[in-house]
Amino acid sequence: MRTWLLLLWLLSVPVWSQTSALESMQKGEWNEAVPLLLESEKFEGPGANLYYNLGLCYQRIHDLGRARAYYQASLQRTPWNPSLHKNLALL
């Protein structure tokens, strides 16, 4: 029984972290979204959407170096994303 509960908890953590991060981003709570996104990366691994969202958060909190780094990491995975190119140009 404990094994099943632990497994269910482990499976729910990345979904919860990412959902909470997206909710924080929608509210404009950029600083709160960053650790939640980083937490979801531990479980889901690196991904274009995750890096894009981290870039967006860092751009909004005026950490432009980190924003550029995350946008470029996302660009390596999705070079055709027009929003990504736009945000990089704005930096």
HTML snippet that shows the backbone in 3Dmol.js (N, CA, C, O; Angstrom):
<script src="https://3Dmol.org/build/3Dmol-min.js"></script>
<div id="view" style="width:600px;height:400px;position:relative"></div>
<script>
const pdb = `
ATOM      1  N   MET A   1       0.820  -1.193   0.000  1.00  0.00           N
ATOM      2  CA  MET A   1       0.000   0.000   0.000  1.00  0.00           C
ATOM      3  C   MET A   1       0.867   1.260   0.000  1.00  0.00           C
ATOM      4  O   MET A   1       0.594   2.205  -0.741  1.00  0.00           O
ATOM      5  N   ARG A   2       1.909   1.272   0.830  1.00  0.00           N
ATOM      6  CA  ARG A   2       2.781   2.437   0.887  1.00  0.00           C
ATOM      7  C   ARG A   2       3.467   2.680  -0.461  1.00  0.00           C
ATOM      8  O   ARG A   2       3.649   3.823  -0.881  1.00  0.00           O
ATOM      9  N   THR A   3       3.837   1.602  -1.119  1.00  0.00           N
ATOM     10  CA  THR A   3       4.498   1.731  -2.418  1.00  0.00           C
ATOM     11  C   THR A   3       3.587   2.420  -3.417  1.00  0.00           C
ATOM     12  O   THR A   3       4.036   3.287  -4.167  1.00  0.00           O
ATOM     13  N   TRP A   4       2.326   2.051  -3.440  1.00  0.00           N
ATOM     14  CA  TRP A   4       1.376   2.678  -4.365  1.00  0.00           C
ATOM     15  C   TRP A   4       1.168   4.151  -4.049  1.00  0.00           C
ATOM     16  O   TRP A   4       1.097   4.982  -4.955  1.00  0.00           O
ATOM     17  N   LEU A   5       1.073   4.470  -2.777  1.00  0.00           N
ATOM     18  CA  LEU A   5       0.902   5.865  -2.389  1.00  0.00           C
ATOM     19  C   LEU A   5       2.119   6.696  -2.767  1.00  0.00           C
ATOM     20  O   LEU A   5       1.982   7.822  -3.244  1.00  0.00           O
ATOM     21  N   LEU A   6       3.302   6.147  -2.558  1.00  0.00           N
ATOM     22  CA  LEU A   6       4.523   6.853  -2.931  1.00  0.00           C
ATOM     23  C   LEU A   6       4.585   7.054  -4.444  1.00  0.00           C
ATOM     24  O   LEU A   6       4.953   8.131  -4.914  1.00  0.00           O
ATOM     25  N   LEU A   7       4.232   6.040  -5.191  1.00  0.00           N
ATOM     26  CA  LEU A   7       4.230   6.136  -6.642  1.00  0.00           C
ATOM     27  C   LEU A   7       3.235   7.181  -7.126  1.00  0.00           C
ATOM     28  O   LEU A   7       3.551   7.979  -8.008  1.00  0.00           O
ATOM     29  N   LEU A   8       2.044   7.181  -6.557  1.00  0.00           N
ATOM     30  CA  LEU A   8       1.047   8.192  -6.934  1.00  0.00           C
ATOM     31  C   LEU A   8       1.528   9.598  -6.606  1.00  0.00           C
ATOM     32  O   LEU A   8       1.315  10.528  -7.383  1.00  0.00           O
ATOM     33  N   TRP A   9       2.172   9.753  -5.464  1.00  0.00           N
ATOM     34  CA  TRP A   9       2.695  11.066  -5.102  1.00  0.00           C
ATOM     35  C   TRP A   9       3.791  11.503  -6.064  1.00  0.00           C
ATOM     36  O   TRP A   9       3.800  12.652  -6.505  1.00  0.00           O
ATOM     37  N   LEU A  10       4.709  10.613  -6.394  1.00  0.00           N
ATOM     38  CA  LEU A  10       5.791  10.947  -7.313  1.00  0.00           C
ATOM     39  C   LEU A  10       5.272  11.328  -8.690  1.00  0.00           C
ATOM     40  O   LEU A  10       5.832  12.204  -9.348  1.00  0.00           O
ATOM     41  N   LEU A  11       4.213  10.678  -9.125  1.00  0.00           N
ATOM     42  CA  LEU A  11       3.649  10.994 -10.434  1.00  0.00           C
ATOM     43  C   LEU A  11       2.902  12.324 -10.427  1.00  0.00           C
ATOM     44  O   LEU A  11       2.793  12.977 -11.465  1.00  0.00           O
ATOM     45  N   SER A  12       2.392  12.724  -9.283  1.00  0.00           N
ATOM     46  CA  SER A  12       1.615  13.956  -9.227  1.00  0.00           C
ATOM     47  C   SER A  12       2.475  15.197  -9.057  1.00  0.00           C
ATOM     48  O   SER A  12       2.019  16.292  -9.386  1.00  0.00           O
ATOM     49  N   VAL A  13       3.684  15.075  -8.563  1.00  0.00           N
ATOM     50  CA  VAL A  13       4.524  16.234  -8.286  1.00  0.00           C
ATOM     51  C   VAL A  13       4.807  17.073  -9.514  1.00  0.00           C
ATOM     52  O   VAL A  13       4.609  18.286  -9.451  1.00  0.00           O
ATOM     53  N   PRO A  14       5.266  16.505 -10.648  1.00  0.00           N
ATOM     54  CA  PRO A  14       5.559  17.369 -11.786  1.00  0.00           C
ATOM     55  C   PRO A  14       4.329  18.064 -12.341  1.00  0.00           C
ATOM     56  O   PRO A  14       4.408  19.217 -12.764  1.00  0.00           O
ATOM     57  N   VAL A  15       3.199  17.383 -12.346  1.00  0.00           N
ATOM     58  CA  VAL A  15       1.974  17.998 -12.845  1.00  0.00           C
ATOM     59  C   VAL A  15       1.570  19.145 -11.933  1.00  0.00           C
ATOM     60  O   VAL A  15       1.184  20.215 -12.404  1.00  0.00           O
ATOM     61  N   TRP A  16       1.658  18.920 -10.632  1.00  0.00           N
ATOM     62  CA  TRP A  16       1.304  19.956  -9.675  1.00  0.00           C
ATOM     63  C   TRP A  16       2.233  21.153  -9.813  1.00  0.00           C
ATOM     64  O   TRP A  16       1.770  22.293  -9.836  1.00  0.00           O
ATOM     65  N   SER A  17       3.538  20.911  -9.904  1.00  0.00           N
ATOM     66  CA  SER A  17       4.504  22.004 -10.005  1.00  0.00           C
ATOM     67  C   SER A  17       4.274  22.823 -11.256  1.00  0.00           C
ATOM     68  O   SER A  17       4.266  24.053 -11.210  1.00  0.00           O
ATOM     69  N   GLN A  18       4.085  22.140 -12.377  1.00  0.00           N
ATOM     70  CA  GLN A  18       3.912  22.861 -13.627  1.00  0.00           C
ATOM     71  C   GLN A  18       2.579  23.610 -13.647  1.00  0.00           C
ATOM     72  O   GLN A  18       2.515  24.743 -14.123  1.00  0.00           O
ATOM     73  N   THR A  19       1.520  22.989 -13.137  1.00  0.00           N
ATOM     74  CA  THR A  19       0.221  23.660 -13.083  1.00  0.00           C
ATOM     75  C   THR A  19       0.302  24.889 -12.194  1.00  0.00           C
ATOM     76  O   THR A  19      -0.207  25.949 -12.558  1.00  0.00           O
ATOM     77  N   SER A  20       0.929  24.764 -11.041  1.00  0.00           N
ATOM     78  CA  SER A  20       1.074  25.899 -10.136  1.00  0.00           C
ATOM     79  C   SER A  20       1.916  26.996 -10.775  1.00  0.00           C
ATOM     80  O   SER A  20       1.622  28.179 -10.609  1.00  0.00           O
ATOM     81  N   ALA A  21       2.954  26.615 -11.500  1.00  0.00           N
ATOM     82  CA  ALA A  21       3.800  27.603 -12.168  1.00  0.00           C
ATOM     83  C   ALA A  21       3.012  28.365 -13.214  1.00  0.00           C
ATOM     84  O   ALA A  21       3.122  29.587 -13.309  1.00  0.00           O
ATOM     85  N   LEU A  22       2.223  27.661 -13.993  1.00  0.00           N
ATOM     86  CA  LEU A  22       1.426  28.325 -15.018  1.00  0.00           C
ATOM     87  C   LEU A  22       0.389  29.251 -14.396  1.00  0.00           C
ATOM     88  O   LEU A  22       0.114  30.326 -14.930  1.00  0.00           O
ATOM     89  N   GLU A  23      -0.185  28.840 -13.277  1.00  0.00           N
ATOM     90  CA  GLU A  23      -1.129  29.712 -12.569  1.00  0.00           C
ATOM     91  C   GLU A  23      -0.431  30.965 -12.062  1.00  0.00           C
ATOM     92  O   GLU A  23      -0.981  32.063 -12.151  1.00  0.00           O
ATOM     93  N   SER A  24       0.775  30.808 -11.533  1.00  0.00           N
ATOM     94  CA  SER A  24       1.536  31.962 -11.064  1.00  0.00           C
ATOM     95  C   SER A  24       1.870  32.894 -12.216  1.00  0.00           C
ATOM     96  O   SER A  24       1.812  34.115 -12.067  1.00  0.00           O
ATOM     97  N   MET A  25       2.218  32.329 -13.359  1.00  0.00           N
ATOM     98  CA  MET A  25       2.539  33.147 -14.527  1.00  0.00           C
ATOM     99  C   MET A  25       1.313  33.922 -14.998  1.00  0.00           C
ATOM    100  O   MET A  25       1.421  35.087 -15.380  1.00  0.00           O
ATOM    101  N   GLN A  26       0.156  33.283 -14.971  1.00  0.00           N
ATOM    102  CA  GLN A  26      -1.069  33.961 -15.394  1.00  0.00           C
ATOM    103  C   GLN A  26      -1.411  35.128 -14.469  1.00  0.00           C
ATOM    104  O   GLN A  26      -2.000  36.120 -14.900  1.00  0.00           O
ATOM    105  N   LYS A  27      -1.038  35.002 -13.203  1.00  0.00           N
ATOM    106  CA  LYS A  27      -1.294  36.067 -12.231  1.00  0.00           C
ATOM    107  C   LYS A  27      -0.209  37.149 -12.268  1.00  0.00           C
ATOM    108  O   LYS A  27      -0.314  38.171 -11.590  1.00  0.00           O
ATOM    109  N   GLY A  28       0.836  36.907 -13.071  1.00  0.00           N
ATOM    110  CA  GLY A  28       1.944  37.858 -13.115  1.00  0.00           C
ATOM    111  C   GLY A  28       2.914  37.696 -11.962  1.00  0.00           C
ATOM    112  O   GLY A  28       3.697  38.602 -11.678  1.00  0.00           O
ATOM    113  N   GLU A  29       2.873  36.558 -11.297  1.00  0.00           N
ATOM    114  CA  GLU A  29       3.757  36.271 -10.172  1.00  0.00           C
ATOM    115  C   GLU A  29       4.983  35.529 -10.700  1.00  0.00           C
ATOM    116  O   GLU A  29       5.147  34.329 -10.482  1.00  0.00           O
ATOM    117  N   TRP A  30       5.830  36.269 -11.393  1.00  0.00           N
ATOM    118  CA  TRP A  30       6.963  35.673 -12.113  1.00  0.00           C
ATOM    119  C   TRP A  30       7.992  35.065 -11.179  1.00  0.00           C
ATOM    120  O   TRP A  30       8.516  33.984 -11.450  1.00  0.00           O
ATOM    121  N   ASN A  31       8.290  35.752 -10.074  1.00  0.00           N
ATOM    122  CA  ASN A  31       9.279  35.232  -9.119  1.00  0.00           C
ATOM    123  C   ASN A  31       8.825  33.919  -8.489  1.00  0.00           C
ATOM    124  O   ASN A  31       9.644  33.041  -8.218  1.00  0.00           O
ATOM    125  N   GLU A  32       7.534  33.785  -8.259  1.00  0.00           N
ATOM    126  CA  GLU A  32       7.004  32.568  -7.660  1.00  0.00           C
ATOM    127  C   GLU A  32       6.991  31.411  -8.658  1.00  0.00           C
ATOM    128  O   GLU A  32       7.097  30.250  -8.263  1.00  0.00           O
ATOM    129  N   ALA A  33       6.864  31.719  -9.936  1.00  0.00           N
ATOM    130  CA  ALA A  33       6.791  30.675 -10.966  1.00  0.00           C
ATOM    131  C   ALA A  33       8.138  30.006 -11.209  1.00  0.00           C
ATOM    132  O   ALA A  33       8.183  28.817 -11.525  1.00  0.00           O
ATOM    133  N   VAL A  34       9.238  30.748 -11.067  1.00  0.00           N
ATOM    134  CA  VAL A  34      10.564  30.207 -11.397  1.00  0.00           C
ATOM    135  C   VAL A  34      10.894  28.944 -10.603  1.00  0.00           C
ATOM    136  O   VAL A  34      11.229  27.932 -11.220  1.00  0.00           O
ATOM    137  N   PRO A  35      10.819  28.946  -9.259  1.00  0.00           N
ATOM    138  CA  PRO A  35      11.168  27.705  -8.549  1.00  0.00           C
ATOM    139  C   PRO A  35      10.224  26.549  -8.868  1.00  0.00           C
ATOM    140  O   PRO A  35      10.636  25.389  -8.846  1.00  0.00           O
ATOM    141  N   LEU A  36       8.983  26.853  -9.159  1.00  0.00           N
ATOM    142  CA  LEU A  36       8.040  25.790  -9.517  1.00  0.00           C
ATOM    143  C   LEU A  36       8.403  25.178 -10.866  1.00  0.00           C
ATOM    144  O   LEU A  36       8.316  23.963 -11.044  1.00  0.00           O
ATOM    145  N   LEU A  37       8.807  26.011 -11.805  1.00  0.00           N
ATOM    146  CA  LEU A  37       9.244  25.490 -13.102  1.00  0.00           C
ATOM    147  C   LEU A  37      10.517  24.676 -12.956  1.00  0.00           C
ATOM    148  O   LEU A  37      10.652  23.615 -13.565  1.00  0.00           O
ATOM    149  N   LEU A  38      11.446  25.164 -12.156  1.00  0.00           N
ATOM    150  CA  LEU A  38      12.687  24.413 -11.936  1.00  0.00           C
ATOM    151  C   LEU A  38      12.410  23.087 -11.251  1.00  0.00           C
ATOM    152  O   LEU A  38      13.075  22.091 -11.536  1.00  0.00           O
ATOM    153  N   GLU A  39      11.445  23.064 -10.361  1.00  0.00           N
ATOM    154  CA  GLU A  39      11.061  21.811  -9.695  1.00  0.00           C
ATOM    155  C   GLU A  39      10.477  20.818 -10.695  1.00  0.00           C
ATOM    156  O   GLU A  39      10.774  19.625 -10.634  1.00  0.00           O
ATOM    157  N   SER A  40       9.654  21.303 -11.608  1.00  0.00           N
ATOM    158  CA  SER A  40       9.066  20.396 -12.593  1.00  0.00           C
ATOM    159  C   SER A  40      10.130  19.867 -13.546  1.00  0.00           C
ATOM    160  O   SER A  40       9.981  18.771 -14.087  1.00  0.00           O
ATOM    161  N   GLU A  41      11.213  20.634 -13.761  1.00  0.00           N
ATOM    162  CA  GLU A  41      12.298  20.165 -14.636  1.00  0.00           C
ATOM    163  C   GLU A  41      12.983  18.940 -14.059  1.00  0.00           C
ATOM    164  O   GLU A  41      13.426  18.070 -14.808  1.00  0.00           O
ATOM    165  N   LYS A  42      13.077  18.857 -12.734  1.00  0.00           N
ATOM    166  CA  LYS A  42      13.713  17.712 -12.089  1.00  0.00           C
ATOM    167  C   LYS A  42      13.004  16.411 -12.452  1.00  0.00           C
ATOM    168  O   LYS A  42      13.641  15.365 -12.576  1.00  0.00           O
ATOM    169  N   PHE A  43      11.694  16.480 -12.619  1.00  0.00           N
ATOM    170  CA  PHE A  43      10.915  15.282 -12.872  1.00  0.00           C
ATOM    171  C   PHE A  43      10.702  15.024 -14.357  1.00  0.00           C
ATOM    172  O   PHE A  43      10.710  13.878 -14.805  1.00  0.00           O
ATOM    173  N   GLU A  44      10.515  16.092 -15.109  1.00  0.00           N
ATOM    174  CA  GLU A  44      10.181  15.947 -16.525  1.00  0.00           C
ATOM    175  C   GLU A  44      11.390  16.021 -17.433  1.00  0.00           C
ATOM    176  O   GLU A  44      11.329  15.568 -18.576  1.00  0.00           O
ATOM    177  N   GLY A  45      12.480  16.575 -16.956  1.00  0.00           N
ATOM    178  CA  GLY A  45      13.645  16.772 -17.781  1.00  0.00           C
ATOM    179  C   GLY A  45      13.522  18.057 -18.587  1.00  0.00           C
ATOM    180  O   GLY A  45      12.491  18.729 -18.548  1.00  0.00           O
ATOM    181  N   PRO A  46      14.572  18.392 -19.312  1.00  0.00           N
ATOM    182  CA  PRO A  46      14.550  19.636 -20.085  1.00  0.00           C
ATOM    183  C   PRO A  46      13.581  19.545 -21.253  1.00  0.00           C
ATOM    184  O   PRO A  46      13.414  18.486 -21.858  1.00  0.00           O
ATOM    185  N   GLY A  47      12.955  20.654 -21.557  1.00  0.00           N
ATOM    186  CA  GLY A  47      12.021  20.693 -22.671  1.00  0.00           C
ATOM    187  C   GLY A  47      11.881  22.100 -23.204  1.00  0.00           C
ATOM    188  O   GLY A  47      12.147  23.066 -22.489  1.00  0.00           O
ATOM    189  N   ALA A  48      11.468  22.226 -24.448  1.00  0.00           N
ATOM    190  CA  ALA A  48      11.354  23.528 -25.096  1.00  0.00           C
ATOM    191  C   ALA A  48      10.356  24.430 -24.384  1.00  0.00           C
ATOM    192  O   ALA A  48      10.636  25.611 -24.178  1.00  0.00           O
ATOM    193  N   ASN A  49       9.203  23.903 -24.005  1.00  0.00           N
ATOM    194  CA  ASN A  49       8.192  24.729 -23.328  1.00  0.00           C
ATOM    195  C   ASN A  49       8.665  25.187 -21.958  1.00  0.00           C
ATOM    196  O   ASN A  49       8.448  26.333 -21.565  1.00  0.00           O
ATOM    197  N   LEU A  50       9.306  24.293 -21.245  1.00  0.00           N
ATOM    198  CA  LEU A  50       9.819  24.640 -19.925  1.00  0.00           C
ATOM    199  C   LEU A  50      10.854  25.751 -20.048  1.00  0.00           C
ATOM    200  O   LEU A  50      10.808  26.722 -19.292  1.00  0.00           O
ATOM    201  N   TYR A  51      11.778  25.625 -20.982  1.00  0.00           N
ATOM    202  CA  TYR A  51      12.810  26.640 -21.161  1.00  0.00           C
ATOM    203  C   TYR A  51      12.209  27.957 -21.644  1.00  0.00           C
ATOM    204  O   TYR A  51      12.653  29.030 -21.236  1.00  0.00           O
ATOM    205  N   TYR A  52      11.220  27.881 -22.494  1.00  0.00           N
ATOM    206  CA  TYR A  52      10.550  29.102 -22.953  1.00  0.00           C
ATOM    207  C   TYR A  52       9.891  29.817 -21.766  1.00  0.00           C
ATOM    208  O   TYR A  52      10.024  31.031 -21.611  1.00  0.00           O
ATOM    209  N   ASN A  53       9.188  29.058 -20.942  1.00  0.00           N
ATOM    210  CA  ASN A  53       8.507  29.658 -19.778  1.00  0.00           C
ATOM    211  C   ASN A  53       9.499  30.242 -18.786  1.00  0.00           C
ATOM    212  O   ASN A  53       9.247  31.299 -18.208  1.00  0.00           O
ATOM    213  N   LEU A  54      10.634  29.562 -18.580  1.00  0.00           N
ATOM    214  CA  LEU A  54      11.654  30.115 -17.703  1.00  0.00           C
ATOM    215  C   LEU A  54      12.233  31.400 -18.295  1.00  0.00           C
ATOM    216  O   LEU A  54      12.460  32.373 -17.576  1.00  0.00           O
ATOM    217  N   GLY A  55      12.470  31.400 -19.597  1.00  0.00           N
ATOM    218  CA  GLY A  55      12.953  32.617 -20.254  1.00  0.00           C
ATOM    219  C   GLY A  55      11.975  33.766 -20.089  1.00  0.00           C
ATOM    220  O   GLY A  55      12.370  34.901 -19.822  1.00  0.00           O
ATOM    221  N   LEU A  56      10.705  33.462 -20.251  1.00  0.00           N
ATOM    222  CA  LEU A  56       9.665  34.487 -20.096  1.00  0.00           C
ATOM    223  C   LEU A  56       9.647  35.037 -18.672  1.00  0.00           C
ATOM    224  O   LEU A  56       9.559  36.249 -18.475  1.00  0.00           O
ATOM    225  N   CYS A  57       9.729  34.156 -17.687  1.00  0.00           N
ATOM    226  CA  CYS A  57       9.740  34.604 -16.288  1.00  0.00           C
ATOM    227  C   CYS A  57      10.945  35.494 -16.017  1.00  0.00           C
ATOM    228  O   CYS A  57      10.811  36.564 -15.424  1.00  0.00           O
ATOM    229  N   TYR A  58      12.119  35.051 -16.451  1.00  0.00           N
ATOM    230  CA  TYR A  58      13.319  35.844 -16.205  1.00  0.00           C
ATOM    231  C   TYR A  58      13.271  37.173 -16.956  1.00  0.00           C
ATOM    232  O   TYR A  58      13.777  38.179 -16.457  1.00  0.00           O
ATOM    233  N   GLN A  59      12.677  37.192 -18.133  1.00  0.00           N
ATOM    234  CA  GLN A  59      12.532  38.446 -18.865  1.00  0.00           C
ATOM    235  C   GLN A  59      11.644  39.407 -18.079  1.00  0.00           C
ATOM    236  O   GLN A  59      11.946  40.597 -17.982  1.00  0.00           O
ATOM    237  N   ARG A  60      10.561  38.898 -17.523  1.00  0.00           N
ATOM    238  CA  ARG A  60       9.616  39.736 -16.789  1.00  0.00           C
ATOM    239  C   ARG A  60      10.194  40.272 -15.479  1.00  0.00           C
ATOM    240  O   ARG A  60       9.783  41.331 -15.005  1.00  0.00           O
ATOM    241  N   ILE A  61      11.157  39.534 -14.890  1.00  0.00           N
ATOM    242  CA  ILE A  61      11.776  40.028 -13.652  1.00  0.00           C
ATOM    243  C   ILE A  61      13.105  40.736 -13.945  1.00  0.00           C
ATOM    244  O   ILE A  61      13.876  41.032 -13.032  1.00  0.00           O
ATOM    245  N   HIS A  62      13.354  40.998 -15.212  1.00  0.00           N
ATOM    246  CA  HIS A  62      14.496  41.787 -15.678  1.00  0.00           C
ATOM    247  C   HIS A  62      15.844  41.134 -15.426  1.00  0.00           C
ATOM    248  O   HIS A  62      16.841  41.823 -15.208  1.00  0.00           O
ATOM    249  N   ASP A  63      15.880  39.803 -15.456  1.00  0.00           N
ATOM    250  CA  ASP A  63      17.148  39.068 -15.423  1.00  0.00           C
ATOM    251  C   ASP A  63      17.404  38.623 -16.864  1.00  0.00           C
ATOM    252  O   ASP A  63      17.166  37.470 -17.226  1.00  0.00           O
ATOM    253  N   LEU A  64      17.889  39.555 -17.669  1.00  0.00           N
ATOM    254  CA  LEU A  64      17.937  39.350 -19.109  1.00  0.00           C
ATOM    255  C   LEU A  64      18.978  38.314 -19.543  1.00  0.00           C
ATOM    256  O   LEU A  64      18.808  37.654 -20.568  1.00  0.00           O
ATOM    257  N   GLY A  65      20.034  38.176 -18.778  1.00  0.00           N
ATOM    258  CA  GLY A  65      21.038  37.157 -19.100  1.00  0.00           C
ATOM    259  C   GLY A  65      20.460  35.749 -19.007  1.00  0.00           C
ATOM    260  O   GLY A  65      20.647  34.926 -19.903  1.00  0.00           O
ATOM    261  N   ARG A  66      19.766  35.490 -17.925  1.00  0.00           N
ATOM    262  CA  ARG A  66      19.131  34.173 -17.768  1.00  0.00           C
ATOM    263  C   ARG A  66      17.999  33.992 -18.776  1.00  0.00           C
ATOM    264  O   ARG A  66      17.799  32.897 -19.302  1.00  0.00           O
ATOM    265  N   ALA A  67      17.268  35.059 -19.039  1.00  0.00           N
ATOM    266  CA  ALA A  67      16.189  34.973 -20.022  1.00  0.00           C
ATOM    267  C   ALA A  67      16.751  34.552 -21.375  1.00  0.00           C
ATOM    268  O   ALA A  67      16.209  33.658 -22.025  1.00  0.00           O
ATOM    269  N   ARG A  68      17.831  35.191 -21.796  1.00  0.00           N
ATOM    270  CA  ARG A  68      18.448  34.861 -23.077  1.00  0.00           C
ATOM    271  C   ARG A  68      18.937  33.414 -23.100  1.00  0.00           C
ATOM    272  O   ARG A  68      18.752  32.710 -24.092  1.00  0.00           O
ATOM    273  N   ALA A  69      19.554  32.977 -22.020  1.00  0.00           N
ATOM    274  CA  ALA A  69      20.073  31.604 -21.954  1.00  0.00           C
ATOM    275  C   ALA A  69      18.940  30.582 -22.089  1.00  0.00           C
ATOM    276  O   ALA A  69      19.072  29.599 -22.819  1.00  0.00           O
ATOM    277  N   TYR A  70      17.836  30.814 -21.391  1.00  0.00           N
ATOM    278  CA  TYR A  70      16.722  29.867 -21.482  1.00  0.00           C
ATOM    279  C   TYR A  70      16.031  29.936 -22.834  1.00  0.00           C
ATOM    280  O   TYR A  70      15.613  28.908 -23.367  1.00  0.00           O
ATOM    281  N   TYR A  71      15.905  31.138 -23.398  1.00  0.00           N
ATOM    282  CA  TYR A  71      15.332  31.247 -24.737  1.00  0.00           C
ATOM    283  C   TYR A  71      16.203  30.510 -25.760  1.00  0.00           C
ATOM    284  O   TYR A  71      15.682  29.829 -26.643  1.00  0.00           O
ATOM    285  N   GLN A  72      17.509  30.644 -25.643  1.00  0.00           N
ATOM    286  CA  GLN A  72      18.399  29.969 -26.583  1.00  0.00           C
ATOM    287  C   GLN A  72      18.336  28.456 -26.415  1.00  0.00           C
ATOM    288  O   GLN A  72      18.423  27.719 -27.397  1.00  0.00           O
ATOM    289  N   ALA A  73      18.187  27.989 -25.182  1.00  0.00           N
ATOM    290  CA  ALA A  73      18.026  26.546 -24.956  1.00  0.00           C
ATOM    291  C   ALA A  73      16.729  26.054 -25.581  1.00  0.00           C
ATOM    292  O   ALA A  73      16.682  24.962 -26.146  1.00  0.00           O
ATOM    293  N   SER A  74      15.684  26.853 -25.481  1.00  0.00           N
ATOM    294  CA  SER A  74      14.409  26.488 -26.107  1.00  0.00           C
ATOM    295  C   SER A  74      14.528  26.521 -27.623  1.00  0.00           C
ATOM    296  O   SER A  74      13.956  25.683 -28.320  1.00  0.00           O
ATOM    297  N   LEU A  75      15.277  27.498 -28.128  1.00  0.00           N
ATOM    298  CA  LEU A  75      15.462  27.643 -29.572  1.00  0.00           C
ATOM    299  C   LEU A  75      16.149  26.423 -30.177  1.00  0.00           C
ATOM    300  O   LEU A  75      15.854  26.049 -31.312  1.00  0.00           O
ATOM    301  N   GLN A  76      17.049  25.808 -29.444  1.00  0.00           N
ATOM    302  CA  GLN A  76      17.719  24.599 -29.927  1.00  0.00           C
ATOM    303  C   GLN A  76      16.728  23.452 -30.115  1.00  0.00           C
ATOM    304  O   GLN A  76      16.941  22.574 -30.951  1.00  0.00           O
ATOM    305  N   ARG A  77      15.664  23.462 -29.350  1.00  0.00           N
ATOM    306  CA  ARG A  77      14.673  22.390 -29.426  1.00  0.00           C
ATOM    307  C   ARG A  77      13.523  22.716 -30.380  1.00  0.00           C
ATOM    308  O   ARG A  77      12.945  21.815 -30.989  1.00  0.00           O
ATOM    309  N   THR A  78      13.192  23.998 -30.509  1.00  0.00           N
ATOM    310  CA  THR A  78      12.100  24.411 -31.404  1.00  0.00           C
ATOM    311  C   THR A  78      12.508  25.661 -32.180  1.00  0.00           C
ATOM    312  O   THR A  78      12.066  26.759 -31.841  1.00  0.00           O
ATOM    313  N   PRO A  79      13.333  25.521 -33.204  1.00  0.00           N
ATOM    314  CA  PRO A  79      13.826  26.689 -33.937  1.00  0.00           C
ATOM    315  C   PRO A  79      12.753  27.416 -34.745  1.00  0.00           C
ATOM    316  O   PRO A  79      13.009  28.509 -35.249  1.00  0.00           O
ATOM    317  N   TRP A  80      11.584  26.848 -34.878  1.00  0.00           N
ATOM    318  CA  TRP A  80      10.519  27.438 -35.693  1.00  0.00           C
ATOM    319  C   TRP A  80       9.497  28.232 -34.873  1.00  0.00           C
ATOM    320  O   TRP A  80       8.509  28.707 -35.433  1.00  0.00           O
ATOM    321  N   ASN A  81       9.705  28.384 -33.587  1.00  0.00           N
ATOM    322  CA  ASN A  81       8.749  29.055 -32.709  1.00  0.00           C
ATOM    323  C   ASN A  81       8.825  30.576 -32.897  1.00  0.00           C
ATOM    324  O   ASN A  81       9.813  31.189 -32.491  1.00  0.00           O
ATOM    325  N   PRO A  82       7.800  31.201 -33.505  1.00  0.00           N
ATOM    326  CA  PRO A  82       7.856  32.649 -33.761  1.00  0.00           C
ATOM    327  C   PRO A  82       7.839  33.492 -32.486  1.00  0.00           C
ATOM    328  O   PRO A  82       8.464  34.552 -32.453  1.00  0.00           O
ATOM    329  N   SER A  83       7.146  33.056 -31.445  1.00  0.00           N
ATOM    330  CA  SER A  83       7.125  33.804 -30.181  1.00  0.00           C
ATOM    331  C   SER A  83       8.514  33.843 -29.560  1.00  0.00           C
ATOM    332  O   SER A  83       8.919  34.845 -28.972  1.00  0.00           O
ATOM    333  N   LEU A  84       9.217  32.763 -29.697  1.00  0.00           N
ATOM    334  CA  LEU A  84      10.567  32.684 -29.168  1.00  0.00           C
ATOM    335  C   LEU A  84      11.500  33.662 -29.884  1.00  0.00           C
ATOM    336  O   LEU A  84      12.288  34.362 -29.247  1.00  0.00           O
ATOM    337  N   HIS A  85      11.401  33.701 -31.200  1.00  0.00           N
ATOM    338  CA  HIS A  85      12.222  34.641 -31.977  1.00  0.00           C
ATOM    339  C   HIS A  85      11.868  36.088 -31.621  1.00  0.00           C
ATOM    340  O   HIS A  85      12.752  36.939 -31.532  1.00  0.00           O
ATOM    341  N   LYS A  86      10.605  36.359 -31.421  1.00  0.00           N
ATOM    342  CA  LYS A  86      10.161  37.708 -31.056  1.00  0.00           C
ATOM    343  C   LYS A  86      10.722  38.116 -29.700  1.00  0.00           C
ATOM    344  O   LYS A  86      11.227  39.227 -29.539  1.00  0.00           O
ATOM    345  N   ASN A  87      10.632  37.210 -28.723  1.00  0.00           N
ATOM    346  CA  ASN A  87      11.115  37.535 -27.393  1.00  0.00           C
ATOM    347  C   ASN A  87      12.632  37.710 -27.372  1.00  0.00           C
ATOM    348  O   ASN A  87      13.144  38.574 -26.660  1.00  0.00           O
ATOM    349  N   LEU A  88      13.346  36.908 -28.139  1.00  0.00           N
ATOM    350  CA  LEU A  88      14.790  37.073 -28.234  1.00  0.00           C
ATOM    351  C   LEU A  88      15.136  38.427 -28.859  1.00  0.00           C
ATOM    352  O   LEU A  88      16.076  39.092 -28.422  1.00  0.00           O
ATOM    353  N   ALA A  89      14.388  38.826 -29.864  1.00  0.00           N
ATOM    354  CA  ALA A  89      14.634  40.116 -30.502  1.00  0.00           C
ATOM    355  C   ALA A  89      14.364  41.265 -29.535  1.00  0.00           C
ATOM    356  O   ALA A  89      15.049  42.286 -29.588  1.00  0.00           O
ATOM    357  N   LEU A  90      13.391  41.118 -28.665  1.00  0.00           N
ATOM    358  CA  LEU A  90      13.072  42.154 -27.683  1.00  0.00           C
ATOM    359  C   LEU A  90      14.167  42.319 -26.631  1.00  0.00           C
ATOM    360  O   LEU A  90      14.340  43.398 -26.064  1.00  0.00           O
ATOM    361  N   LEU A  91      14.898  41.244 -26.380  1.00  0.00           N
ATOM    362  CA  LEU A  91      15.977  41.348 -25.387  1.00  0.00           C
ATOM    363  C   LEU A  91      17.058  42.265 -25.904  1.00  0.00           C
ATOM    364  O   LEU A  91      18.057  42.489 -25.220  1.00  0.00           O
TER     365      LEU A  91
END
`;
const viewer = $3Dmol.createViewer("view");
viewer.addModel(pdb, "pdb");
viewer.setStyle({}, {cartoon: {color: "spectrum"}});
viewer.zoomTo();
viewer.render();
</script>
